[in-house]
């Protein structure tokens, strides 16, 4: 099933129940007054953050939801039952915008719960209107309508570091080696069609689908996944050692980041030269020297070279610890 990272939900809070007109009569007794109960309150709509980046997928074929309506009041001063609240889950990192009011909600922590729409207030029964001047009120009010709105949900992943680069730069393979992730890998462009997450020594790494020239203008996978880079403190810019022009490959991805959002160009970055086994020792050294013209911090790695992979893990861990210290 396709990954969903933004969706519009059509939501309706419950309507309040109506108040009623009723009279209290007891056998053998004279009229004893009004006894119409109030209507119940309509259910509210809540949003709660969960640690599940695929949660929005469940709304793909059903995005219309309503909370329960309040019940009407009853005789003998019985209040109507309140409507059931509705709670919908959104992934941690979601930004939710109420398209009616413009209000925004941000869900950065698991378990955060926000009231999105208010249920309608229940109406008053005639007992509510009793007074010394109005001992037999016939007034009552209907319940208020619950709020309704379209809520646009946009997921922006929260990760400690994001792996970026061209398609087939080795990002998914590297993520699988560093973490317990099982990202799909292949020898063709755009193997990764959705972000993958993994945990490396307590740090969350995100494999962001490959970027190409023109991504900020919609080419390839376009800007669909560029937003997921915005909240990472460290970018791991993966460049395959198989690239003929390493600096050009680097510059293209950097330009796309900055075109999408200028602030992305200011994030801390480490260049990761992947597939280091495809070059001999001299070729690898020359590649590192070349890339250091763009960034002094260049790491080399090969997932089939155990010694190089071990060294890479040690260096990466120190970098992550320094970034987040």
C-alpha positions, -999 to +999 in steps of 0.1 A: +000+000+000+013+035-009+027+056+018+005+085+028+021+116+044-007+141+039-044+139+038-075+160+044-099+147+070-136+158+070-146+159+107-178+168+125-183+171+163-216+159+177-247+181+179-261+188+213-294+171+222-326+191+225-342+202+257-378+190+262-410+202+277-424+179+303-446+182+334-443+165+367-476+148+377-482+124+405-514+105+411-536+121+436-516+153+437-521+187+421-498+199+393-462+200+406-444+220+379-421+217+349-398+187+347-383+188+312-346+178+312-317+193+293-302+177+262-268+160+263-237+176+250-224+166+216-191+146+214-158+164+209-132+155+183-097+149+196-064+142+178-036+122+195+000+116+183+012+080+179+046+067+169+035+052+136+045+069+104+020+049+083-010+058+104-024+082+078-027+053+054-056+040+073-076+071+064-069+068+026-102+051+018-123+067+046-116+102+057-151+113+069-157+110+107-183+122+132-185+123+170-217+111+187-246+134+191-261+142+225-295+127+233-326+148+240-336+154+276-364+134+292-392+138+317-387+139+354-358+162+349-337+136+332-308+150+313-299+135+279-268+114+275-238+131+261-225+120+227-194+098+224-161+117+218-141+109+187-104+104+189-083+101+157-046+092+157-019+110+137+018+102+134+043+120+156+056+149+136+022+158+121+012+194+114-026+197+113-043+228+099-080+236+103-090+248+068-119+267+082-103+287+110-066+285+099-056+272+134-026+249+134-017+220+157+018+205+159+023+170+173+060+166+183+056+142+212+040+108+214+008+108+233+000+145+228-037+150+227-055+181+213-091+191+212-098+199+175-135+204+174-161+212+201-193+193+204-225+213+205-240+223+239-272+206+249-305+225+248-324+235+279-356+218+290-385+238+303-375+232+339-346+255+333-370+284+326-390+281+358-392+312+380-415+329+404-431+347+376-432+318+352-443+287+371-455+269+340-428+276+313-433+261+279-399+274+266-372+250+256-341+253+234-327+230+208-292+217+210-263+236+194-247+222+163-212+207+167-183+223+149-174+209+115-142+214+095-117+200+071-084+193+088-054+190+066-028+166+081+008+169+069+035+145+083+070+158+088+092+131+101+112+137+132+146+121+131+180+127+145+197+124+111+184+121+076+201+102+048+198+122+015+212+119-019+206+107-055+186+075-061+208+045-057+233+063-036+232+034-012+210+050+015+187+022+021+214-004+022+233+017+047+203+022+068+197-016+069+233-022+080+232+005+107+198-004+121+172-031+123+153-015+094+143-036+064+143-009+037+138-021+001+169-020-020+174-025-057+196-016-087+171+009-102+161+045-095+135+053-068+136+019-051+126+039-019+092+053-024+085+062+012+107+072+041+122+044+062+132+048+099+157+029+120+174+032+153+212+034+155+226+034+191+195+053+203+195+078+174+167+077+149+178+077+112+155+084+083+162+073+048+147+100+026+137+089-010+162+099-037+165+135-049+172+145-085+178+177-104+145+196-105+130+179-074+121+212-059+100+219-090+083+186-090+106+163-110+111+127-099+094+124-065+093+162-064+089+180-031+068+152-016+096+141+007+117+172+010+096+183+040+108+153+060+144+167+061+134+200+078+133+187+113+166+168+113+196+183+130+221+164+108+220+155+071+240+125+060+246+134+023+252+101+006+272+101-027+281+068-044+318+063-052+305+051-086+295+087-096+318+101-123+314+137-112+312+136-074+311+174-069+283+178-095+263+151-077+268+169-044+259+204-058+227+192-075+212+178-043+223+209-023+207+232-047+174+213-046+174+215-008+180+253-008+155+259-035+129+241-015+137+259+018+166+282+024+171+271+060+178+235+048+211+248+035+222+258+070+217+224+086+248+205+098+259+181+071+283+152+067+292+137+034+291+099+032+309+084+003+291+051-001+301+020-021+338+027-013+347-008-025+341+003-061+373+024-061+409+014-054+428+030-025+442+059-046+408+065-063+391+066-029+417+090-015+413+113-045+375+112-041+377+122-005+401+151-013+377+162-040+346+162-017+364+180+010+363+211-012+326+212-003+326+198+032+355+190+055+337+162+071+337+132+047+332+096+058+337+066+036+318+033+039+311+001+022+285-024+035+306-053+022+338-042+039+334-051+076+364-031+088+353+000+069+318-004+081+329-007+118+351+024+115+322+043+099+298+033+127+322+045+154+328+079+137+291+084+130+282+077+166+307+104+178+293+129+154+257+122+165+266+125+201+284+159+195+254+172+175+229+164+202+251+172+232 
